[in-house]
Amino acid sequence: MKHLRIIISAMACAATLGMAGCSSPPTNAQIGTGVGAVAGGVVGDAVFGGTLGTIGGAAAGALIGNEVGKNSDRNRRGY
């Protein structure tokens, strides 16, 4: 449980620093990638346990979150 807290804290710090460095507001795809990675990491750790489950879940969550965000960006622009 301690490892999960450290991983989540590290992801949150990285996401915060990454978004703070942007010169423009983040797109929905960028937000979806960050949120998906964190959520996927938590779910992957809960379902599979261990480092591999956390990393695999974070990667899958980032991919899915990015795609959902891209679709939302496209819908907002009208194409």
GUDREN-76690 format. One record per residue: residue in one letter; x, y, z of N, C-alpha, C, O in turn. Coordinates in pm, whole numbers, padded with zeros to 5 digits, always signed. Layout:
REM GUDREN-76690
AXYZXYZXYZXYZ
...
//
This chain:
REM GUDREN-76690
M+00082-00118+00000+00000+00000+00000+00086+00125+00000+00050+00226-00060
K+00201+00118+00067+00292+00233+00072+00346+00263-00068+00363+00380-00104
H+00373+00158-00147+00425+00178-00282+00323+00247-00371+00357+00333-00451
L+00199+00209-00356+00093+00270-00436+00084+00420-00406+00067+00500-00497
R+00094+00456-00282+00088+00597-00243+00205+00675-00304+00188+00789-00348
I+00321+00614-00306+00439+00679-00364+00422+00694-00515+00453+00799-00570
I+00372+00591-00581+00352+00596-00726+00250+00703-00762+00272+00781-00854
I+00139+00707-00691+00036+00806-00719+00089+00947-00695+00061+01038-00772
S+00164+00965-00589+00223+01096-00560+00319+01138-00670+00320+01254-00712
A+00401+01045-00716+00496+01077-00823+00424+01113-00952+00464+01207-01020
M+00317+01040-00985+00241+01071-01106+00173+01207-01095+00169+01283-01192
A+00119+01236-00979+00053+01365-00959+00152+01480-00971+00122+01583-01031
C+00270+01462-00914+00374+01566-00924+00418+01585-01069+00432+01698-01115
A+00439+01477-01140+00482+01486-01279+00374+01554-01365+00406+01637-01450
A+00249+01518-01342+00140+01580-01417+00129+01729-01387+00107+01810-01477
T+00144+01764-01260+00136+01904-01220+00248+01985-01283+00225+02094-01335
L+00369+01934-01278+00483+02004-01337+00469+02014-01489+00502+02116-01548
G+00421+01908-01550+00402+01909-01695+00299+02010-01739+00318+02080-01838
M+00190+02019-01665+00084+02115-01702+00124+02258-01668+00083+02352-01737
A+00203+02276-01563+00245+02410-01526+00341+02469-01628+00348+02591-01643
G+00414+02384-01699+00510+02431-01797+00449+02463-01932+00517+02518-02018
C+00323+02432-01953+00258+02458-02081+00230+02608-02095+00191+02674-01999
S+00251+02659-02217+00224+02801-02241+00078+02824-02278+00031+02938-02276
S+00007+02719-02310-00135+02731-02342-00212+02631-02257-00154+02537-02203
P-00343+02652-02244-00421+02557-02164-00413+02416-02225-00407+02401-02347
P-00413+02314-02141-00402+02178-02194-00527+02139-02272-00638+02182-02241
T-00506+02056-02373-00619+02005-02451-00686+01892-02373-00632+01842-02275
N-00802+01855-02419-00872+01742-02354-00792+01613-02370-00797+01527-02282
A-00719+01600-02480-00636+01480-02500-00526+01474-02395-00497+01366-02342
Q-00465+01587-02364-00360+01590-02262-00416+01561-02123-00357+01485-02046
I-00528+01621-02093-00591+01596-01964-00633+01449-01953-00613+01386-01849
G-00692+01397-02059-00734+01257-02060-00619+01162-02041-00632+01060-01974
T-00504+01194-02101-00386+01109-02086-00341+01104-01940-00313+00997-01887
G-00334+01219-01876-00291+01225-01736-00387+01156-01642-00347+01076-01557
V-00514+01187-01657-00615+01127-01571-00624+00976-01595-00635+00898-01501
G-00617+00937-01722-00623+00794-01755-00505+00717-01699-00520+00604-01654
A-00386+00779-01703-00267+00711-01651-00278+00689-01501-00246+00580-01452
V-00323+00790-01429-00337+00775-01284-00445+00672-01250-00423+00583-01168
A-00560+00686-01313-00670+00592-01285-00632+00450-01326-00660+00354-01254
G-00568+00436-01442-00526+00304-01487-00422+00241-01396-00425+00121-01372
G-00331+00323-01343-00231+00272-01249-00294+00221-01122-00255+00117-01069
V-00393+00294-01072-00462+00252-00949-00539+00122-00974-00532+00029-00894
V-00612+00117-01084-00691-00003-01115-00599-00121-01144-00625-00233-01098
G-00491-00098-01220-00397-00206-01250-00335-00264-01126-00317-00386-01116
D-00301-00178-01030-00244-00226-00904-00347-00303-00824-00315-00405-00762
A-00470-00255-00823-00575-00322-00746-00610-00458-00806-00634-00554-00732
V-00614-00467-00938-00655-00592-01003-00542-00693-01010-00558-00809-00974
F-00425-00648-01059-00315-00741-01082-00210-00737-00971-00139-00836-00950
G-00198-00624-00902-00099-00612-00796+00042-00600-00851+00069-00641-00964
G+00128-00546-00773+00268-00537-00811+00297-00425-00910+00208-00356-00958
T+00425-00412-00937+00472-00305-01025+00424-00323-01168+00382-00227-01232
L+00430-00444-01218+00390-00470-01356+00243-00436-01378+00208-00378-01481
G+00158-00470-01284+00016-00437-01295-00007-00287-01294-00091-00236-01368
T+00068-00216-01210+00054-00071-01201+00100-00004-01330+00030+00082-01383
I+00216-00043-01380+00268+00017-01503+00181-00018-01623+00153+00069-01706
G+00138-00142-01633+00051-00182-01743-00082-00109-01739-00133-00065-01842
G-00138-00096-01619-00264-00024-01605-00249+00123-01639-00338+00182-01701
A-00137+00183-01598-00112+00324-01629-00097+00345-01779-00148+00443-01834
A-00027+00254-01846-00009+00266-01991-00143+00251-02064-00174+00329-02154
A-00220+00152-02024-00351+00131-02088-00444+00249-02059-00516+00294-02148
G-00443+00298-01936-00528+00411-01900-00489+00536-01975-00576+00613-02016
A-00358+00560-01993-00312+00677-02067-00358+00670-02213-00401+00770-02269
L-00348+00553-02273-00390+00536-02412-00540+00560-02427-00583+00632-02517
I-00618+00500-02340-00763+00516-02347-00802+00661-02318-00886+00717-02387
G-00743+00720-02216-00773+00858-02182-00738+00955-02294-00810+01051-02318
N-00626+00929-02362-00586+01013-02475-00688+01005-02588-00725+01107-02645
E-00733+00885-02619-00831+00867-02727-00965+00934-02693-01027+00997-02779
V-01008+00919-02569-01133+00984-02527-01119+01136-02535-01210+01205-02579
G-01005+01187-02492-00980+01330-02499-00975+01382-02641-01026+01490-02669
K-00913+01305-02732-00908+01345-02873-01049+01354-02931-01082+01448-03003
N-01132+01254-02899-01269+01256-02949-01344+01378-02895-01422+01440-02967
S-01321+01411-02770-01385+01528-02711-01337+01656-02778-01416+01747-02802
D-01206+01664-02808-01153+01781-02879-01214+01794-03017-01249+01904-03060
R-01228+01681-03088-01287+01684-03223-01431+01728-03218-01475+01807-03302
N-01505+01678-03120-01647+01715-03108-01663+01863-03074-01759+01926-03118
R-01572+01916-02997-01579+02057-02958-01554+02147-03079-01614+02254-03091
R-01464+02104-03169-01432+02184-03288-01534+02165-03399-01542+02246-03491
G-01610+02059-03391-01714+02034-03491-01674+01946-03607-01744+01940-03708
Y-01559+01874-03594-01520+01779-03699-01449+01662-03647-01410+01574-03723
//
